[in-house]
Amino acid sequence: MKRALVIVLLAIVAMPLLAAMAAMPRFGSAEQPAYTHVAKRYLERGVEEAGAENVVTGVILNYRGFDTNGEVTVIFTACAAVIAVLAGSRNRQDQREAASSVPESLVVRYVVRLLAPFIALFALYVVLFGEVSPGGGFQGGTVFGALLIVMTVAVSRNQAERLLPLRIRPWLQIAGPLSFLAVGTAGVVLTGWYLGFPQGATAATRLMLMVLEFGIGVGGATVIASIFWRLGDEA
Amino acid sequence: MWWQWPHWLPLAVLVPLGGGVVTPAVARGSARRAWGWAAGVSAATVAVSLALVIRVARGGPFSYAFGGWQPPYGIEFRFDEVSAFAFVVAFLGALAIVFSRQYAPHALAEPRVPYYYTLLLLDIAGLIGFSVTGDLFNMYVFMEIVSLTGYALVAISGERIAEMAAFKYLVLGAVSSLLALFGIGMLYGVTGTLNIADAASRLGAAASTMPVIVAVALLVLGFMVKAALFPLHVWLPDAHAIAPSPVSAVLSGLVVKLGLVGMLRLYGVVYASRAVDLSSLNWLLTWLGAVSIVMGAFFAIFQDDIKMMLAYSTISNIGYIVMGFGLASQYALVGAAVHIFNHALIKSALFLAAGAIIYQTGYRRLSDLRGVGRGMPLTAAALSVGAVSIVGIPPTAGFLCKWYIALGAFEAKRAAFGFALVFGALFIFVYYIRMVNAFYFQEPVHADVTHVGDPPLSMLVPVWILAALCLIMGLAGKVPLTFVAPAVSRLLGPLGG
């Protein structure tokens, strides 16, 4: 009975949504406003104006860089929220060390150790080449964060944690917002606007984009790993 | 002049944002250092946002183009009279942080305290960003910062019931964010722009109105969940009552207003473009506002928990503001916009005073708190000033805005709603009388309540600053009313009203 009611309700809600979707500008059509207004300039002049060969990177770091400034803050907020809600609730330090020193499987452990440097290298590649090819700080950071999680599970948590020393971890977690604040301030000095980049693909622009990508990557990886470890403390 | 420096506008967001993220690193685990840092950052935020208010009062609205990209290509911050909410946010946020000095170490586990300040500062940054941005997607980004910090701040005390309340808040909040995001996406699909002013000029040319109607409906629904309009309020009472008191003050005074400021922005787009006729939406909002006033007051009457009562009272007050929006006349909208500010002051005063009482006595039910007026005379007096204001008795801050909304009802030739408003105020009067009666005139149940003494100065001073403002804003009530009037005229201008 309840399920039938829910289905009827969903159908009623779906109808106006479907009707609206049907009346939207045709998906993929070159004449729709999403392509002819703002995006047109990004596509036509983005490469020379924004200083990144990858137009997507140009949009998220340059044209709409401030949104990304907010997004990296959201990512850190998620981390701060998890720590704030779980910190000091249960301290299972001793048990954890005892449990994590026993590897699940020697084969898995060996393969992970073998692959770890390559995964790390790939993460770095994705971060640094986000400016010219698909990828960037978010993706590269996620790859590195995943590596830390795999190491925690298959090798040992202590070894994984050593890569992000506890003493500087609060700074690594905020690498994303901090890199934006630094580059944004540099933009004020160079162009007079927060997050302003010098026109075109100058060395300064490339350096600023690189700093952002790197900050996003380091921050993202640290946040992913910190959340994972914090949740592990709780289990 | 110093306030004309263009970079104050981004700094109003970047100061609490940057200060917030570095708090744990600066505090290195010490609650005292975290407090000092957070208090400094929030004081700086107040100074910066004051510069913005001075500038808008002297010269009208102004913009900041991030990265130097002129709108609509880049992100624009647009500071108008409604954005002056940013100053209220900074000011109340700073008072909540000062209040937390002794409250936070008492209510939270020590390692959580630095993160508590981080979340509070980020919440402030998000709210300021939301009220000053001129870009639809940027608005969503700040809405997410505010929502995420809100969920965590409700759960931070670590009690089981707080975690449950936070989870309920999170589920409904996430759904409402998604609805708003979907609406923003549809508006982008129809107009090809995310800039609010640009969208307003392009929306009228939309090929079909159906997507616009649905987009507006989704955004309104999303914002009204955030604002906790009846019947979308179910997440609010538990979350606001169970959170630590300074957080309750911020959530009830400021965070629910996010949906209302968002509504004003949306109205700006739709009214200016005349893409769709909003009269049926306004009719619905007027009714829901009236129902919200009465239902909020009705539930509040049956609460024994003092913070639960205050939480339901927020639902009533959101009803007043939404009713003002729905009436869509000059008076009603001015009253509603000013009530966004004034309710923030009053409700923070009430929640902080209630928090101080709970901190000192350890009780939170009215039946246990009988006679507390003798034990904590200054705090109970501040709470009474707040109660008188929220009922709307002249000459306090609550009176003029409610009066304007009632005038607006008459102006819109819908006098019945004016009477509904007065009736609601009577209802609200009843339960605040109950509170004042319990504090001063009933025999104490617990003897210790009558001689606990007032709380430490870090709590008493913020409470009394707010209580004094409840009185000052009542006496100088014309100032905010004339301040927001130009924004409302601009909003209603295209309607020929």
Boltz contact constraints between the chains, C-beta under 6 A:
constraints:
  - contact:
      token1: [A, 16]
      token2: [B, 214]
      max_distance: 6.0
  - contact:
      token1: [A, 19]
      token2: [B, 210]
      max_distance: 6.0
  - contact:
      token1: [A, 20]
      token2: [B, 210]
      max_distance: 6.0
  - contact:
      token1: [A, 20]
      token2: [B, 211]
      max_distance: 6.0
  - contact:
      token1: [A, 20]
      token2: [B, 214]
      max_distance: 6.0
  - contact:
      token1: [A, 23]
      token2: [B, 208]
      max_distance: 6.0
  - contact:
      token1: [A, 23]
      token2: [B, 210]
      max_distance: 6.0
  - contact:
      token1: [A, 23]
      token2: [B, 211]
      max_distance: 6.0
  - contact:
      token1: [A, 24]
      token2: [B, 189]
      max_distance: 6.0
  - contact:
      token1: [A, 24]
      token2: [B, 211]
      max_distance: 6.0
  - contact:
      token1: [A, 33]
      token2: [B, 191]
      max_distance: 6.0
  - contact:
      token1: [A, 33]
      token2: [B, 192]
      max_distance: 6.0
  - contact:
      token1: [A, 34]
      token2: [B, 189]
      max_distance: 6.0
  - contact:
      token1: [A, 34]
      token2: [B, 192]
      max_distance: 6.0
  - contact:
      token1: [A, 37]
      token2: [B, 192]
      max_distance: 6.0
  - contact:
      token1: [A, 37]
      token2: [B, 193]
      max_distance: 6.0
  - contact:
      token1: [A, 38]
      token2: [B, 72]
      max_distance: 6.0
  - contact:
      token1: [A, 38]
      token2: [B, 192]
      max_distance: 6.0
  - contact:
      token1: [A, 38]
      token2: [B, 193]
      max_distance: 6.0
  - contact:
      token1: [A, 41]
      token2: [B, 73]
      max_distance: 6.0
  - contact:
      token1: [A, 63]
      token2: [B, 69]
      max_distance: 6.0
  - contact:
      token1: [A, 63]
      token2: [B, 74]
      max_distance: 6.0
  - contact:
      token1: [A, 64]
      token2: [B, 75]
      max_distance: 6.0
  - contact:
      token1: [A, 65]
      token2: [B, 67]
      max_distance: 6.0
  - contact:
      token1: [A, 66]
      token2: [B, 66]
      max_distance: 6.0
  - contact:
      token1: [A, 66]
      token2: [B, 75]
      max_distance: 6.0
  - contact:
      token1: [A, 67]
      token2: [B, 137]
      max_distance: 6.0
  - contact:
      token1: [A, 67]
      token2: [B, 138]
      max_distance: 6.0
  - contact:
      token1: [A, 67]
      token2: [B, 141]
      max_distance: 6.0
  - contact:
      token1: [A, 70]
      token2: [B, 141]
      max_distance: 6.0
  - contact:
      token1: [A, 73]
      token2: [B, 17]
      max_distance: 6.0
  - contact:
      token1: [A, 73]
      token2: [B, 145]
      max_distance: 6.0
  - contact:
      token1: [A, 74]
      token2: [B, 144]
      max_distance: 6.0
  - contact:
      token1: [A, 74]
      token2: [B, 145]
      max_distance: 6.0
  - contact:
      token1: [A, 76]
      token2: [B, 21]
      max_distance: 6.0
  - contact:
      token1: [A, 77]
      token2: [B, 122]
      max_distance: 6.0
  - contact:
      token1: [A, 77]
      token2: [B, 145]
      max_distance: 6.0
  - contact:
      token1: [A, 77]
      token2: [B, 148]
      max_distance: 6.0
  - contact:
      token1: [A, 77]
      token2: [B, 149]
      max_distance: 6.0
  - contact:
      token1: [A, 80]
      token2: [B, 115]
      max_distance: 6.0
  - contact:
      token1: [A, 80]
      token2: [B, 118]
      max_distance: 6.0
  - contact:
      token1: [A, 80]
      token2: [B, 119]
      max_distance: 6.0
  - contact:
      token1: [A, 81]
      token2: [B, 148]
      max_distance: 6.0
  - contact:
      token1: [A, 81]
      token2: [B, 152]
      max_distance: 6.0
  - contact:
      token1: [A, 83]
      token2: [B, 115]
      max_distance: 6.0
  - contact:
      token1: [A, 84]
      token2: [B, 112]
      max_distance: 6.0
  - contact:
      token1: [A, 84]
      token2: [B, 115]
      max_distance: 6.0
  - contact:
      token1: [A, 84]
      token2: [B, 119]
      max_distance: 6.0
  - contact:
      token1: [A, 84]
      token2: [B, 152]
      max_distance: 6.0
  - contact:
      token1: [A, 84]
      token2: [B, 156]
      max_distance: 6.0
  - contact:
      token1: [A, 85]
      token2: [B, 152]
      max_distance: 6.0
  - contact:
      token1: [A, 85]
      token2: [B, 155]
      max_distance: 6.0
  - contact:
      token1: [A, 87]
      token2: [B, 111]
      max_distance: 6.0
  - contact:
      token1: [A, 87]
      token2: [B, 112]
      max_distance: 6.0
  - contact:
      token1: [A, 88]
      token2: [B, 109]
      max_distance: 6.0
  - contact:
      token1: [A, 88]
      token2: [B, 111]
      max_distance: 6.0
  - contact:
      token1: [A, 89]
      token2: [B, 158]
      max_distance: 6.0
  - contact:
      token1: [A, 170]
      token2: [B, 24]
      max_distance: 6.0
  - contact:
      token1: [A, 170]
      token2: [B, 25]
      max_distance: 6.0
  - contact:
      token1: [A, 171]
      token2: [B, 25]
      max_distance: 6.0
  - contact:
      token1: [A, 174]
      token2: [B, 21]
      max_distance: 6.0
  - contact:
      token1: [A, 177]
      token2: [B, 21]
      max_distance: 6.0
  - contact:
      token1: [A, 181]
      token2: [B, 18]
      max_distance: 6.0
  - contact:
      token1: [A, 191]
      token2: [B, 68]
      max_distance: 6.0
  - contact:
      token1: [A, 193]
      token2: [B, 67]
      max_distance: 6.0
  - contact:
      token1: [A, 193]
      token2: [B, 68]
      max_distance: 6.0
  - contact:
      token1: [A, 194]
      token2: [B, 10]
      max_distance: 6.0
  - contact:
      token1: [A, 194]
      token2: [B, 66]
      max_distance: 6.0
  - contact:
      token1: [A, 195]
      token2: [B, 66]
      max_distance: 6.0
  - contact:
      token1: [A, 195]
      token2: [B, 67]
      max_distance: 6.0
  - contact:
      token1: [A, 196]
      token2: [B, 67]
      max_distance: 6.0
  - contact:
      token1: [A, 196]
      token2: [B, 68]
      max_distance: 6.0
